[in-house]
Amino acid sequence: MNLFTTPSSIIITCHKRIAPYLEKEVLELGFEIEEAFVTGVKLKGTINDCIKLNLNLRCASQVLYSLRTFRAVNADDVYSYVKDYPWENILPHPGYFSVTSNVSNPTINNSMFANLRVKDAVVDRIREKRGERPSTGAELTGTVIHLFWKNEDAELFIDTSGDSLARHGYRKIPGLAPMLEGLAAATILASKWNRHSPFINPMCGSGTLAIEAALIATNRRPGLFRTNYAFMHVQGYDDKVYLKEDALLEEQIKDVPGLRIIATDYSPKAIDNAKKNAIAAGVNKLIEFAVCDFALTNVPQDEAGVMMVNPEYGERLGELKELEATYARIGDFMKQKCRGYFGYVFTGNMDLAKKIGLKANRRIEFYNSTIDCRLLEYELYAGTRRSES
Ligand SMILES: C[S@@+](CC[C@H](N)C(=O)[O-])C[C@H]1O[C@@H](n2cnc3c(N)ncnc32)[C@H](O)[C@@H]1O
């Protein structure tokens, strides 16, 4: 059976609260969604479909292709079912594989133990069939086997991605408190930006939001920056499908005449890093960078667009006092310089957000790692001050 052309269940995982944007992306690629949940979506497809999904999705973490479901009361059951699977038809020869899992079972208090049982079962099976031991390790650079195990329901997957798709591969210098690329893309997809009006990103740090905006506007997909995926390490892989999908990514890039993306930060080092990251992403010519206080950012007045800012949230008291003043100034900046624009503030501190002094017309929920965050949307009317609280 060739898994590259055999349909099965596919689960695409993502970070919490990003699923609505992932869902939209998957639909736009022409797939039908069977089920959506908090951390992902489920659909039907082949590993060839997984190739397309891996190369194109901005908001996904992993694309998992289901091999089998089974009931497992304890780790011995997992071992038996895993050993029973014909891994000699999946692992290339000589093989290197890794095991990941998502486990919630009363008999397991450390998911590493479940991983170890899966690994042992695969190694034992391959040793019996091939007379040699495949190598294993934590680096997700070869074949990746994923176990999902909740109570007594277990499912084995091939993780076709390997390293998380949420890191888009162009950011060589992360800087301080950077946003994960997949999260930055999701916040832009959640905004009302039309992909050709000005996109203004003061306090840009390593440039993630500005770079993601340029990538989205010009239809540059994450697959352009990555050459290794776990699907390449599954028996039967033939690079024709991958090369075709990869060539399509180049063909689909589009010009957006007159596009203005402006990114500023008061730290020269941050701007230097952001420029290097933009070069790696191939969008440096599309972004105007400047070193300045955020309030001095050039906001084009001939056409209104989107202003998106991700200020620090602060933890120490002294820091918080200073940040209260910064958040109040962000409110003034939006009122005075961003009329007609949609303003967005991404923050994990709602007390600080109150200092902005404007009434948000949407509060879109996100997580930044484990921090409960909001993308606050402000409609900044051109002529009146109707949005003010
Ligand atoms: C949370 S970081 C932004 C991270 C960014 N979203 C990324 O992905 O890299 C906040 C940034 O605001 C900058 N910053 C803080 N106060 C500023 C000010 N008054 N004017 C301009 N930039 C400022 C800092 O230098 C820092 O780079």
The ligand as a Tripos MOL2 file, in Angstrom:
@<TRIPOS>MOLECULE
LIG
   27    29     1     0     0
SMALL
NO_CHARGES

@<TRIPOS>ATOM
      1 C1          7.7530   42.8210   22.4270 C.3       1 LIG1
      2 S1          8.9780   43.5140   21.4220 S.3       1 LIG1
      3 C2          8.3290   43.2900   19.8100 C.3       1 LIG1
      4 C3          8.6380   41.9390   19.2910 C.3       1 LIG1
      5 C4          8.2580   41.7410   17.8500 C.3       1 LIG1
      6 N1          6.8180   41.6060   17.6710 N.3       1 LIG1
      7 C5          8.9800   40.5300   17.2620 C.2       1 LIG1
      8 O1          8.3250   39.5820   16.8330 O.co2     1 LIG1
      9 O2         10.2110   40.5250   17.2740 O.co2     1 LIG1
     10 C6          8.7740   45.2380   21.6640 C.3       1 LIG1
     11 C7          9.7500   46.1220   20.9090 C.3       1 LIG1
     12 O3          9.3960   47.4650   21.1610 O.3       1 LIG1
     13 C8         10.5750   48.2610   21.1420 C.3       1 LIG1
     14 N2         10.2300   49.5220   21.8700 N.ar      1 LIG1
     15 C9          9.9430   49.6790   23.1750 C.ar      1 LIG1
     16 N3          9.6370   50.9600   23.4550 N.ar      1 LIG1
     17 C10         9.7250   51.6370   22.2920 C.ar      1 LIG1
     18 C11         9.5090   53.0010   21.9200 C.ar      1 LIG1
     19 N4          9.1490   53.9250   22.8010 N.pl3     1 LIG1
     20 N5          9.6450   53.3320   20.6080 N.ar      1 LIG1
     21 C12        10.0290   52.4060   19.6970 C.ar      1 LIG1
     22 N6         10.2620   51.1190   20.0040 N.ar      1 LIG1
     23 C13        10.1030   50.7280   21.2690 C.ar      1 LIG1
     24 C14        11.6300   47.4060   21.7810 C.3       1 LIG1
     25 O4         12.9110   47.8000   21.3450 O.3       1 LIG1
     26 C15        11.2280   45.9940   21.2900 C.3       1 LIG1
     27 O5         11.9570   45.6700   20.1260 O.3       1 LIG1
@<TRIPOS>BOND
     1     1     2 1
     2     2     3 1
     3     2    10 1
     4     3     4 1
     5     4     5 1
     6     5     6 1
     7     5     7 1
     8     7     8 2
     9     7     9 1
    10    10    11 1
    11    11    12 1
    12    11    26 1
    13    12    13 1
    14    13    14 1
    15    13    24 1
    16    14    15 ar
    17    14    23 ar
    18    15    16 ar
    19    16    17 ar
    20    17    18 ar
    21    17    23 ar
    22    18    19 1
    23    18    20 ar
    24    20    21 ar
    25    21    22 ar
    26    22    23 ar
    27    24    25 1
    28    24    26 1
    29    26    27 1
@<TRIPOS>SUBSTRUCTURE
     1 LIG1         1 GROUP 0 **** ****
